[in-house]
Amino acid sequence: MKKYNLRLGPSYYTLLILGGPWSDTFRETGFHAGLPKKQKEEFSMNTLLRLSGWIDWVGERIGRVANVMILLSCLISATNALIRYGFDWSNNWALELQWYLFGAAVMLGASYTFQRNEHVRVDLVYGNVSERRRMWIDIFGIIFFLLPACVLFSYLSWVSLFMPSWDILEQSSNAGGLARYPIKFIVPVGFAMLIFQGISELIKRIAALRGLITIESKYERPVQ
């Protein structure tokens, strides 16, 4: 049985998936149409797990970029404060850049945080139930809440936020400020990334319920 540890990087379980037993079956047959029904289902699940692994791999890399953005935002903020109070000088583009970076880090890092199961939550039930029931709760939440909400927000932010800004190449209202449309583009991208990550988490939990993998999702309850 393959084993996932959500605290490990996606490259770990991607290697497990790529090295799975069905890869040999695929090479020998060239096509899985001749496999028994059960093996076809497991083959299809393995294919979905490969997709999940690649989504996680991409998400982890983008998450690392978001981490760097947070650091840069802090450095720029500190530098701006030092120059403003020390030399009585400031620049609008530098002031705007710090919140551009912070906003981009939040939107791009949301899917990575979801992948690592580290989003803040108000827990009334989740922490008190078995691992299997947690997976069912996750599946229900992903299908009926996360995916519909992210699809809606991604669409609305694209047509109502980014496109109007892009059509006029919107600029900052402050003298010397930055263009507005790049940061507005990050909003639908961030929601789209959450959609893909939600699909990845859904695949992994379904596979775990079918006994194809084991998920060790360590959950730290908030301090009471």
FIVEXTI-928268 format. One record per residue (C-alpha): x, y, z; residue number from 0; residue in one letter. Coordinates in steps of 0.25 Angstrom, whole numbers, plus 5000, padded with zeros to 4 digits. Layout:
FIVEXTI-928268
<c1->X, c2->Y, c3->Z, nr->NUM, rest->A>
...
END
This chain:
FIVEXTI-928268
<c1->5000, c2->5000, c3->5000, nr->0, rest->M>
<c1->5005, c2->5014, c3->4996, nr->1, rest->K>
<c1->5007, c2->5024, c3->5007, nr->2, rest->K>
<c1->5004, c2->5039, c3->5007, nr->3, rest->Y>
<c1->5009, c2->5048, c3->5017, nr->4, rest->N>
<c1->5003, c2->5062, c3->5015, nr->5, rest->L>
<c1->5015, c2->5068, c3->5023, nr->6, rest->R>
<c1->5025, c2->5063, c3->5012, nr->7, rest->L>
<c1->5027, c2->5070, c3->4999, nr->8, rest->G>
<c1->5019, c2->5065, c3->4987, nr->9, rest->P>
<c1->5031, c2->5060, c3->4980, nr->10, rest->S>
<c1->5032, c2->5049, c3->4991, nr->11, rest->Y>
<c1->5018, c2->5043, c3->4987, nr->12, rest->Y>
<c1->5020, c2->5046, c3->4972, nr->13, rest->T>
<c1->5031, c2->5037, c3->4972, nr->14, rest->L>
<c1->5023, c2->5026, c3->4979, nr->15, rest->L>
<c1->5012, c2->5028, c3->4969, nr->16, rest->I>
<c1->5021, c2->5027, c3->4957, nr->17, rest->L>
<c1->5028, c2->5015, c3->4963, nr->18, rest->G>
<c1->5015, c2->5008, c3->4965, nr->19, rest->G>
<c1->5012, c2->4994, c3->4961, nr->20, rest->P>
<c1->5002, c2->4998, c3->4950, nr->21, rest->W>
<c1->5014, c2->5005, c3->4942, nr->22, rest->S>
<c1->5019, c2->4991, c3->4939, nr->23, rest->D>
<c1->5005, c2->4987, c3->4935, nr->24, rest->T>
<c1->5004, c2->4998, c3->4925, nr->25, rest->F>
<c1->5018, c2->4996, c3->4919, nr->26, rest->R>
<c1->5014, c2->4981, c3->4917, nr->27, rest->E>
<c1->5001, c2->4983, c3->4911, nr->28, rest->T>
<c1->5002, c2->4997, c3->4904, nr->29, rest->G>
<c1->4988, c2->5000, c3->4907, nr->30, rest->F>
<c1->4979, c2->4996, c3->4919, nr->31, rest->H>
<c1->4966, c2->4992, c3->4911, nr->32, rest->A>
<c1->4969, c2->4977, c3->4913, nr->33, rest->G>
<c1->4971, c2->4978, c3->4928, nr->34, rest->L>
<c1->4960, c2->4973, c3->4937, nr->35, rest->P>
<c1->4950, c2->4983, c3->4942, nr->36, rest->K>
<c1->4956, c2->4984, c3->4956, nr->37, rest->K>
<c1->4970, c2->4986, c3->4951, nr->38, rest->Q>
<c1->4964, c2->4997, c3->4941, nr->39, rest->K>
<c1->4958, c2->5004, c3->4952, nr->40, rest->E>
<c1->4971, c2->5004, c3->4960, nr->41, rest->E>
<c1->4979, c2->5008, c3->4948, nr->42, rest->F>
<c1->4970, c2->5020, c3->4946, nr->43, rest->S>
<c1->4971, c2->5024, c3->4960, nr->44, rest->M>
<c1->4987, c2->5023, c3->4959, nr->45, rest->N>
<c1->4986, c2->5032, c3->4947, nr->46, rest->T>
<c1->4978, c2->5042, c3->4955, nr->47, rest->L>
<c1->4988, c2->5041, c3->4966, nr->48, rest->L>
<c1->4999, c2->5044, c3->4957, nr->49, rest->R>
<c1->4991, c2->5057, c3->4953, nr->50, rest->L>
<c1->4989, c2->5060, c3->4968, nr->51, rest->S>
<c1->5004, c2->5058, c3->4969, nr->52, rest->G>
<c1->5007, c2->5068, c3->4958, nr->53, rest->W>
<c1->4997, c2->5078, c3->4964, nr->54, rest->I>
<c1->5004, c2->5077, c3->4977, nr->55, rest->D>
<c1->5018, c2->5079, c3->4971, nr->56, rest->W>
<c1->5014, c2->5091, c3->4964, nr->57, rest->V>
<c1->5007, c2->5097, c3->4976, nr->58, rest->G>
<c1->5019, c2->5095, c3->4985, nr->59, rest->E>
<c1->5028, c2->5102, c3->4975, nr->60, rest->R>
<c1->5018, c2->5114, c3->4975, nr->61, rest->I>
<c1->5017, c2->5113, c3->4990, nr->62, rest->G>
<c1->5032, c2->5115, c3->4991, nr->63, rest->R>
<c1->5031, c2->5127, c3->4982, nr->64, rest->V>
<c1->5020, c2->5133, c3->4991, nr->65, rest->A>
<c1->5029, c2->5131, c3->5003, nr->66, rest->N>
<c1->5039, c2->5139, c3->4996, nr->67, rest->V>
<c1->5029, c2->5150, c3->4994, nr->68, rest->M>
<c1->5026, c2->5151, c3->5008, nr->69, rest->I>
<c1->5040, c2->5153, c3->5012, nr->70, rest->L>
<c1->5042, c2->5163, c3->5001, nr->71, rest->L>
<c1->5029, c2->5170, c3->5005, nr->72, rest->S>
<c1->5035, c2->5171, c3->5020, nr->73, rest->C>
<c1->5049, c2->5176, c3->5015, nr->74, rest->L>
<c1->5042, c2->5187, c3->5006, nr->75, rest->I>
<c1->5033, c2->5191, c3->5017, nr->76, rest->S>
<c1->5045, c2->5193, c3->5027, nr->77, rest->A>
<c1->5053, c2->5200, c3->5016, nr->78, rest->T>
<c1->5042, c2->5210, c3->5013, nr->79, rest->N>
<c1->5040, c2->5213, c3->5028, nr->80, rest->A>
<c1->5054, c2->5215, c3->5030, nr->81, rest->L>
<c1->5056, c2->5225, c3->5018, nr->82, rest->I>
<c1->5043, c2->5232, c3->5021, nr->83, rest->R>
<c1->5046, c2->5235, c3->5035, nr->84, rest->Y>
<c1->5061, c2->5236, c3->5034, nr->85, rest->G>
<c1->5062, c2->5244, c3->5021, nr->86, rest->F>
<c1->5048, c2->5250, c3->5020, nr->87, rest->D>
<c1->5046, c2->5244, c3->5006, nr->88, rest->W>
<c1->5036, c2->5233, c3->5001, nr->89, rest->S>
<c1->5032, c2->5228, c3->4987, nr->90, rest->N>
<c1->5018, c2->5223, c3->4983, nr->91, rest->N>
<c1->5023, c2->5211, c3->4975, nr->92, rest->W>
<c1->5031, c2->5206, c3->4986, nr->93, rest->A>
<c1->5019, c2->5207, c3->4996, nr->94, rest->L>
<c1->5010, c2->5201, c3->4986, nr->95, rest->E>
<c1->5020, c2->5190, c3->4983, nr->96, rest->L>
<c1->5020, c2->5184, c3->4997, nr->97, rest->Q>
<c1->5005, c2->5182, c3->4998, nr->98, rest->W>
<c1->5005, c2->5177, c3->4983, nr->99, rest->Y>
<c1->5015, c2->5166, c3->4988, nr->100, rest->L>
<c1->5007, c2->5163, c3->5001, nr->101, rest->F>
<c1->4994, c2->5162, c3->4993, nr->102, rest->G>
<c1->5000, c2->5153, c3->4983, nr->103, rest->A>
<c1->5007, c2->5144, c3->4994, nr->104, rest->A>
<c1->4993, c2->5142, c3->5000, nr->105, rest->V>
<c1->4986, c2->5138, c3->4987, nr->106, rest->M>
<c1->4997, c2->5130, c3->4982, nr->107, rest->L>
<c1->5000, c2->5123, c3->4996, nr->108, rest->G>
<c1->4986, c2->5119, c3->4999, nr->109, rest->A>
<c1->4986, c2->5107, c3->4991, nr->110, rest->S>
<c1->5000, c2->5103, c3->4996, nr->111, rest->Y>
<c1->4994, c2->5105, c3->5011, nr->112, rest->T>
<c1->4982, c2->5096, c3->5007, nr->113, rest->F>
<c1->4992, c2->5085, c3->5002, nr->114, rest->Q>
<c1->4999, c2->5085, c3->5015, nr->115, rest->R>
<c1->4986, c2->5085, c3->5023, nr->116, rest->N>
<c1->4990, c2->5098, c3->5031, nr->117, rest->E>
<c1->4978, c2->5107, c3->5028, nr->118, rest->H>
<c1->4972, c2->5113, c3->5041, nr->119, rest->V>
<c1->4959, c2->5106, c3->5044, nr->120, rest->R>
<c1->4948, c2->5107, c3->5055, nr->121, rest->V>
<c1->4947, c2->5093, c3->5059, nr->122, rest->D>
<c1->4935, c2->5088, c3->5066, nr->123, rest->L>
<c1->4934, c2->5074, c3->5061, nr->124, rest->V>
<c1->4946, c2->5071, c3->5052, nr->125, rest->Y>
<c1->4957, c2->5068, c3->5062, nr->126, rest->G>
<c1->4948, c2->5059, c3->5070, nr->127, rest->N>
<c1->4945, c2->5049, c3->5059, nr->128, rest->V>
<c1->4953, c2->5037, c3->5053, nr->129, rest->S>
<c1->4962, c2->5039, c3->5041, nr->130, rest->E>
<c1->4952, c2->5033, c3->5032, nr->131, rest->R>
<c1->4941, c2->5042, c3->5036, nr->132, rest->R>
<c1->4950, c2->5054, c3->5034, nr->133, rest->R>
<c1->4953, c2->5049, c3->5020, nr->134, rest->M>
<c1->4938, c2->5049, c3->5017, nr->135, rest->W>
<c1->4936, c2->5063, c3->5023, nr->136, rest->I>
<c1->4947, c2->5068, c3->5014, nr->137, rest->D>
<c1->4941, c2->5061, c3->5002, nr->138, rest->I>
<c1->4928, c2->5068, c3->5005, nr->139, rest->F>
<c1->4934, c2->5081, c3->5008, nr->140, rest->G>
<c1->4942, c2->5081, c3->4995, nr->141, rest->I>
<c1->4931, c2->5077, c3->4986, nr->142, rest->I>
<c1->4920, c2->5085, c3->4992, nr->143, rest->F>
<c1->4927, c2->5098, c3->4997, nr->144, rest->F>
<c1->4941, c2->5100, c3->4993, nr->145, rest->L>
<c1->4940, c2->5096, c3->4978, nr->146, rest->L>
<c1->4927, c2->5104, c3->4975, nr->147, rest->P>
<c1->4931, c2->5116, c3->4983, nr->148, rest->A>
<c1->4945, c2->5116, c3->4976, nr->149, rest->C>
<c1->4939, c2->5115, c3->4962, nr->150, rest->V>
<c1->4929, c2->5126, c3->4965, nr->151, rest->L>
<c1->4940, c2->5135, c3->4971, nr->152, rest->F>
<c1->4950, c2->5132, c3->4960, nr->153, rest->S>
<c1->4939, c2->5136, c3->4949, nr->154, rest->Y>
<c1->4934, c2->5148, c3->4956, nr->155, rest->L>
<c1->4948, c2->5153, c3->4959, nr->156, rest->S>
<c1->4952, c2->5151, c3->4944, nr->157, rest->W>
<c1->4940, c2->5158, c3->4938, nr->158, rest->V>
<c1->4938, c2->5169, c3->4948, nr->159, rest->S>
<c1->4952, c2->5172, c3->4954, nr->160, rest->L>
<c1->4963, c2->5168, c3->4944, nr->161, rest->F>
<c1->4956, c2->5170, c3->4930, nr->162, rest->M>
<c1->4951, c2->5184, c3->4933, nr->163, rest->P>
<c1->4965, c2->5188, c3->4938, nr->164, rest->S>
<c1->4972, c2->5181, c3->4927, nr->165, rest->W>
<c1->4963, c2->5188, c3->4916, nr->166, rest->D>
<c1->4968, c2->5201, c3->4920, nr->167, rest->I>
<c1->4982, c2->5197, c3->4925, nr->168, rest->L>
<c1->4978, c2->5203, c3->4939, nr->169, rest->E>
<c1->4989, c2->5211, c3->4946, nr->170, rest->Q>
<c1->4990, c2->5215, c3->4960, nr->171, rest->S>
<c1->4983, c2->5228, c3->4964, nr->172, rest->S>
<c1->4996, c2->5232, c3->4972, nr->173, rest->N>
<c1->5007, c2->5239, c3->4964, nr->174, rest->A>
<c1->5018, c2->5230, c3->4961, nr->175, rest->G>
<c1->5010, c2->5218, c3->4965, nr->176, rest->G>
<c1->5009, c2->5204, c3->4959, nr->177, rest->L>
<c1->4999, c2->5198, c3->4949, nr->178, rest->A>
<c1->4987, c2->5192, c3->4955, nr->179, rest->R>
<c1->4984, c2->5181, c3->4945, nr->180, rest->Y>
<c1->4995, c2->5172, c3->4949, nr->181, rest->P>
<c1->4991, c2->5170, c3->4963, nr->182, rest->I>
<c1->4977, c2->5169, c3->4960, nr->183, rest->K>
<c1->4980, c2->5157, c3->4950, nr->184, rest->F>
<c1->4986, c2->5150, c3->4962, nr->185, rest->I>
<c1->4972, c2->5149, c3->4969, nr->186, rest->V>
<c1->4966, c2->5140, c3->4959, nr->187, rest->P>
<c1->4979, c2->5132, c3->4957, nr->188, rest->V>
<c1->4979, c2->5130, c3->4972, nr->189, rest->G>
<c1->4965, c2->5124, c3->4972, nr->190, rest->F>
<c1->4968, c2->5116, c3->4960, nr->191, rest->A>
<c1->4980, c2->5110, c3->4968, nr->192, rest->M>
<c1->4970, c2->5106, c3->4979, nr->193, rest->L>
<c1->4961, c2->5099, c3->4970, nr->194, rest->I>
<c1->4973, c2->5090, c3->4965, nr->195, rest->F>
<c1->4978, c2->5088, c3->4979, nr->196, rest->Q>
<c1->4964, c2->5084, c3->4983, nr->197, rest->G>
<c1->4963, c2->5074, c3->4972, nr->198, rest->I>
<c1->4976, c2->5068, c3->4976, nr->199, rest->S>
<c1->4972, c2->5067, c3->4991, nr->200, rest->E>
<c1->4959, c2->5061, c3->4986, nr->201, rest->L>
<c1->4966, c2->5050, c3->4978, nr->202, rest->I>
<c1->4975, c2->5047, c3->4990, nr->203, rest->K>
<c1->4964, c2->5045, c3->5000, nr->204, rest->R>
<c1->4956, c2->5037, c3->4990, nr->205, rest->I>
<c1->4968, c2->5028, c3->4988, nr->206, rest->A>
<c1->4971, c2->5027, c3->5003, nr->207, rest->A>
<c1->4956, c2->5022, c3->5005, nr->208, rest->L>
<c1->4958, c2->5012, c3->4995, nr->209, rest->R>
<c1->4971, c2->5007, c3->5002, nr->210, rest->G>
<c1->4980, c2->5011, c3->4991, nr->211, rest->L>
<c1->4988, c2->5020, c3->4999, nr->212, rest->I>
<c1->4989, c2->5024, c3->5014, nr->213, rest->T>
<c1->4988, c2->5039, c3->5018, nr->214, rest->I>
<c1->4994, c2->5044, c3->5030, nr->215, rest->E>
<c1->4988, c2->5057, c3->5032, nr->216, rest->S>
<c1->4993, c2->5062, c3->5046, nr->217, rest->K>
<c1->4983, c2->5072, c3->5051, nr->218, rest->Y>
<c1->4987, c2->5082, c3->5062, nr->219, rest->E>
<c1->4975, c2->5087, c3->5069, nr->220, rest->R>
<c1->4975, c2->5102, c3->5073, nr->221, rest->P>
<c1->4979, c2->5106, c3->5087, nr->222, rest->V>
<c1->4966, c2->5106, c3->5096, nr->223, rest->Q>
END
